[in-house]
Amino acid sequence: MLKSKARGRVAGRAAAAGVVSAGLLLGLGALGAHADTKTVTYNCTPGTTGGTGVPHDFTVTLDASTSAVTGTQYTATLTITTGAGFTAPVAIASGASIELQPVVSASALPAGKTAGVSTPSPTGTPLTAAVTAQGTMPPLPTATLTVTPSAGATSVVLTAKDFKISMIAPAGTGTTTTTPTVLYNCLIATTGANTAPAVATIAVASPSASPSASASASASPSASASPSPHSTRTVFETVFASPTPVKTTKTKTAQVENTPGGGAATGGGGEAGPDARLFVLTGTALMLAAGAGGLVLRARRRPVRQ
């Protein structure tokens, strides 16, 4: 009995852990999804007749690129599908076109980074048949917008918000075709079960991680591996600290082999030049001559006594 209870507790804990893990995986997957499709309730007010907004459920699909590079434009698409019961507030003539003007916000991470997003106004193809007032609304065109993340951004979050539906009258009806006629102003409902907008997250990479950089980096190893290795030969040479002198008899200016033992054995001999005694005698003679000349000059200048 005790074993069955213990097994029941273990099974219950394992099931709870599995449910929590699945919830975390689904939550993380939805957080980083680059595409999102949701049923969103909008309160749509007729732009021609005015009045109170009528709630209506739309299927909103926001699809963005799987990855982007900072400073480079990339595209995202927004598709809004009308459900049953969404009717035209006024008659729409054959040849007219439906225009969608959505509002999509973009926020970048980390904090302080930005992402520019365009405000598209796509126009559908001209209608081949007229639509009566309170008749079924024609399909809405798909909006294509461009997003440009700033430098340093790591991800961009796109959020589909309110939108406007307009009509462009066909040519030749007397109505200007340059100014669209607003059919509906649709705002996301604040109450109800479907008030969460469609959100898509796009991962952003830096330009250094572009494919061109990786291709250039992959080419470098092939260049370094091209030279073929060559065998080398090592030669060892013995050097003595005090080499043995070698005698030579080619010139007379070679140094002596041994250091002279005394002052007389200087090694110079007769090649040393004039003897120093000659200079001493010459100097002495000059001194005596100078002294004698001085005495002679002094004796001549001495005045004669009377």
VMD Tcl script that draws the C-alpha trace (Angstrom):
set ca {
  {0.00 0.00 0.00}
  {2.82 2.39 0.91}
  {4.70 1.57 -2.29}
  {1.68 2.42 -4.46}
  {1.25 5.79 -2.73}
  {4.91 6.60 -3.20}
  {4.73 5.71 -6.85}
  {1.66 7.92 -7.21}
  {3.50 10.87 -5.68}
  {6.48 10.38 -8.01}
  {4.21 10.16 -11.05}
  {2.33 13.29 -10.01}
  {5.55 15.26 -9.54}
  {6.88 14.09 -12.91}
  {3.67 15.15 -14.65}
  {3.76 18.58 -13.00}
  {7.38 19.08 -14.03}
  {6.50 18.13 -17.60}
  {3.65 20.63 -17.70}
  {5.88 23.43 -16.36}
  {8.66 22.62 -18.84}
  {6.23 22.59 -21.75}
  {4.81 25.92 -20.65}
  {8.27 27.47 -20.46}
  {9.21 26.17 -23.90}
  {5.99 27.44 -25.46}
  {6.36 30.79 -23.74}
  {9.94 31.25 -24.90}
  {9.03 30.19 -28.42}
  {6.19 32.71 -28.61}
  {8.42 35.45 -27.19}
  {11.03 35.09 -29.92}
  {8.67 34.26 -32.81}
  {9.20 36.27 -35.99}
  {5.58 35.68 -37.07}
  {2.36 36.01 -35.11}
  {-1.28 35.39 -36.01}
  {-4.01 36.42 -33.59}
  {-7.71 37.09 -33.49}
  {-8.06 40.68 -32.29}
  {-11.24 42.59 -31.50}
  {-11.44 46.10 -32.95}
  {-14.07 48.77 -32.46}
  {-14.67 50.16 -35.95}
  {-16.40 53.49 -36.38}
  {-17.76 54.43 -39.85}
  {-15.84 57.38 -41.21}
  {-18.63 58.65 -43.44}
  {-21.66 58.45 -41.18}
  {-19.99 58.45 -37.75}
  {-21.74 56.92 -34.77}
  {-20.75 54.36 -32.18}
  {-17.95 51.93 -32.87}
  {-19.03 48.40 -33.67}
  {-16.85 45.57 -32.29}
  {-15.62 43.09 -34.82}
  {-13.04 40.28 -34.74}
  {-10.23 40.41 -37.30}
  {-7.51 37.87 -38.00}
  {-4.20 39.76 -37.85}
  {-1.00 38.17 -39.20}
  {2.32 39.95 -38.67}
  {5.24 38.28 -40.44}
  {8.80 39.62 -40.27}
  {12.22 38.44 -41.37}
  {13.95 35.75 -39.36}
  {17.04 37.95 -38.97}
  {18.27 41.41 -39.86}
  {21.48 43.49 -39.90}
  {21.88 46.88 -38.22}
  {21.66 49.84 -40.59}
  {20.01 47.72 -43.31}
  {16.33 47.79 -44.26}
  {14.32 44.61 -44.07}
  {10.64 44.00 -44.77}
  {7.67 42.81 -42.76}
  {4.12 42.13 -43.90}
  {0.80 42.77 -42.18}
  {-2.36 40.98 -43.27}
  {-5.76 41.82 -41.79}
  {-8.62 39.49 -42.71}
  {-12.22 40.54 -42.17}
  {-14.64 38.03 -40.78}
  {-18.30 37.38 -41.54}
  {-20.65 40.22 -40.76}
  {-18.27 43.06 -41.58}
  {-20.20 45.18 -44.09}
  {-19.54 48.30 -46.14}
  {-20.94 51.49 -44.56}
  {-21.71 53.02 -47.99}
  {-22.00 51.77 -51.56}
  {-18.71 51.17 -53.35}
  {-18.74 51.60 -57.11}
  {-17.18 49.16 -59.54}
  {-13.57 50.10 -60.34}
  {-12.98 51.62 -56.90}
  {-10.05 50.46 -54.77}
  {-9.73 49.71 -51.05}
  {-6.83 51.26 -49.16}
  {-5.45 50.05 -45.81}
  {-3.59 52.44 -43.50}
  {-2.19 50.43 -40.55}
  {-0.23 51.62 -37.55}
  {2.74 49.38 -36.64}
  {5.13 50.36 -33.86}
  {8.74 49.20 -33.55}
  {10.84 49.04 -30.39}
  {14.47 47.92 -30.24}
  {16.56 46.19 -27.59}
  {18.67 46.88 -25.61}
  {17.25 50.04 -24.07}
  {18.27 53.22 -25.85}
  {18.37 51.68 -29.33}
  {15.86 52.59 -32.03}
  {14.29 51.12 -35.15}
  {12.68 53.14 -37.91}
  {9.49 51.75 -39.45}
  {7.63 53.00 -42.52}
  {3.89 53.81 -42.63}
  {2.58 51.93 -45.67}
  {-0.72 52.66 -47.37}
  {-1.32 49.74 -49.73}
  {-4.10 49.94 -52.30}
  {-5.93 46.88 -53.56}
  {-6.79 46.10 -57.15}
  {-9.88 47.87 -58.60}
  {-13.15 46.08 -57.88}
  {-14.76 44.27 -60.76}
  {-18.25 44.54 -59.23}
  {-20.01 47.19 -57.18}
  {-20.71 46.68 -53.48}
  {-24.01 47.90 -52.08}
  {-24.34 49.66 -48.74}
  {-24.29 47.11 -45.89}
  {-22.94 44.56 -48.32}
  {-19.90 42.41 -47.53}
  {-16.70 44.40 -47.40}
  {-14.08 43.53 -50.04}
  {-10.78 41.95 -48.88}
  {-8.19 44.31 -47.45}
  {-4.79 44.60 -49.20}
  {-1.62 43.31 -47.52}
  {0.66 46.00 -46.10}
  {4.43 45.72 -46.64}
  {6.55 47.86 -44.33}
  {10.29 48.40 -44.00}
  {12.19 48.40 -40.71}
  {15.72 49.77 -40.15}
  {17.38 48.96 -36.79}
  {20.01 51.32 -35.44}
  {23.59 50.36 -34.67}
  {23.93 48.25 -31.54}
  {20.38 46.86 -31.65}
  {20.08 43.13 -30.94}
  {16.35 42.65 -31.61}
  {13.32 44.56 -32.86}
  {9.74 44.02 -31.65}
  {6.92 44.92 -34.06}
  {3.38 45.48 -32.77}
  {0.28 45.79 -35.01}
  {-2.03 48.44 -33.60}
  {-4.97 50.42 -35.02}
  {-5.78 50.76 -38.72}
  {-7.94 52.76 -41.11}
  {-9.88 51.56 -44.16}
  {-10.45 53.99 -47.02}
  {-11.93 53.94 -50.53}
  {-10.44 55.43 -53.69}
  {-13.18 56.22 -56.19}
  {-12.70 55.17 -59.81}
  {-11.90 57.73 -62.50}
  {-14.83 59.31 -64.39}
  {-17.29 59.34 -61.47}
  {-16.90 63.02 -60.69}
  {-15.15 62.22 -57.39}
  {-11.48 63.06 -56.95}
  {-9.23 60.02 -56.89}
  {-6.37 61.68 -55.01}
  {-8.16 61.98 -51.64}
  {-9.35 58.64 -50.24}
  {-12.74 58.47 -48.54}
  {-12.48 57.01 -45.04}
  {-14.78 54.04 -44.54}
  {-13.73 52.85 -41.05}
  {-11.52 53.88 -38.16}
  {-10.71 50.70 -36.22}
  {-9.20 50.79 -32.72}
  {-8.18 47.81 -30.60}
  {-10.86 47.06 -28.02}
  {-9.97 47.65 -24.40}
  {-12.36 45.02 -23.00}
  {-13.02 41.46 -23.97}
  {-11.01 38.30 -24.54}
  {-9.15 39.31 -27.72}
  {-7.47 42.60 -26.84}
  {-3.81 41.50 -27.22}
  {-2.26 42.77 -30.50}
  {-0.15 40.70 -32.89}
  {3.56 40.94 -32.05}
  {6.64 39.72 -33.95}
  {10.26 39.72 -32.78}
  {13.20 39.89 -35.18}
  {16.79 39.06 -34.22}
  {19.35 41.66 -35.35}
  {23.02 40.96 -36.08}
  {25.96 43.32 -36.48}
  {27.51 43.94 -39.94}
  {30.67 42.06 -38.87}
  {28.70 38.81 -38.84}
  {27.68 39.17 -42.48}
  {28.29 36.27 -44.91}
  {30.91 38.26 -46.86}
  {33.11 38.56 -43.79}
  {32.89 34.87 -43.06}
  {33.73 34.03 -46.67}
  {36.84 36.19 -46.61}
  {37.91 34.67 -43.32}
  {37.51 31.14 -44.67}
  {39.76 31.91 -47.64}
  {42.76 32.83 -45.49}
  {43.62 29.31 -44.24}
  {43.97 28.01 -47.82}
  {46.56 30.70 -48.59}
  {48.62 29.89 -45.52}
  {48.55 26.17 -46.26}
  {49.83 26.53 -49.85}
  {53.65 26.58 -49.18}
  {55.09 23.07 -48.93}
  {57.42 22.36 -45.99}
  {61.19 21.89 -46.64}
  {63.65 19.85 -44.63}
  {66.37 21.77 -42.79}
  {69.98 20.83 -41.86}
  {71.54 21.92 -38.60}
  {75.31 22.63 -38.53}
  {77.15 22.77 -35.20}
  {80.36 24.88 -34.95}
  {82.69 24.96 -31.95}
  {84.05 28.41 -31.00}
  {87.01 28.74 -28.61}
  {87.13 31.56 -26.09}
  {90.85 32.33 -26.69}
  {91.93 31.33 -30.20}
  {95.50 30.20 -30.76}
  {97.51 32.92 -32.60}
  {98.95 32.07 -35.95}
  {102.44 33.20 -36.97}
  {102.78 35.13 -40.18}
  {105.75 36.49 -42.12}
  {103.93 38.32 -44.91}
  {104.31 41.90 -43.56}
  {106.58 43.68 -41.12}
  {103.69 45.44 -39.38}
  {102.30 42.29 -37.78}
  {102.07 42.36 -34.02}
  {104.52 40.36 -31.95}
  {103.49 37.02 -30.65}
  {104.62 37.58 -27.04}
  {104.42 40.54 -24.71}
  {107.87 42.25 -24.26}
  {109.54 41.43 -20.98}
  {111.31 44.80 -20.31}
  {111.31 48.44 -21.23}
  {114.17 48.04 -23.72}
  {112.45 45.22 -25.55}
  {109.64 47.35 -26.84}
  {109.67 45.71 -30.19}
  {110.10 49.05 -31.99}
  {113.91 49.02 -32.55}
  {115.16 51.25 -35.33}
  {111.66 51.65 -36.75}
  {110.48 53.83 -33.85}
  {111.73 57.12 -35.48}
  {114.20 59.84 -34.21}
  {115.66 59.49 -30.73}
  {114.10 61.65 -28.03}
  {117.56 62.98 -26.96}
  {117.79 64.89 -30.21}
  {114.68 66.86 -29.27}
  {116.06 67.55 -25.79}
  {119.40 68.89 -27.13}
  {117.65 71.00 -29.73}
  {115.41 72.53 -27.10}
  {118.36 73.29 -24.82}
  {120.26 75.00 -27.62}
  {117.29 77.16 -28.46}
  {116.94 78.22 -24.82}
  {120.63 79.18 -24.56}
  {120.48 81.12 -27.83}
  {117.41 83.00 -26.67}
  {119.10 83.89 -23.35}
  {122.25 85.14 -25.07}
  {120.27 87.21 -27.49}
  {118.36 88.81 -24.65}
  {121.59 89.83 -22.85}
  {123.00 91.39 -26.01}
  {119.89 93.46 -26.56}
  {119.86 94.61 -22.98}
  {123.53 95.72 -23.13}
  {122.85 97.88 -26.22}
  {119.88 99.68 -24.65}
  {121.73 100.51 -21.40}
  {122.37 104.31 -21.28}
  {125.97 105.62 -21.31}
  {127.04 107.26 -18.03}
  {128.86 110.58 -18.17}
}
mol new
graphics top color blue
foreach p $ca { graphics top sphere $p radius 0.5 }
foreach p [lrange $ca 0 end-1] q [lrange $ca 1 end] { graphics top cylinder $p $q radius 0.2 }
display resetview
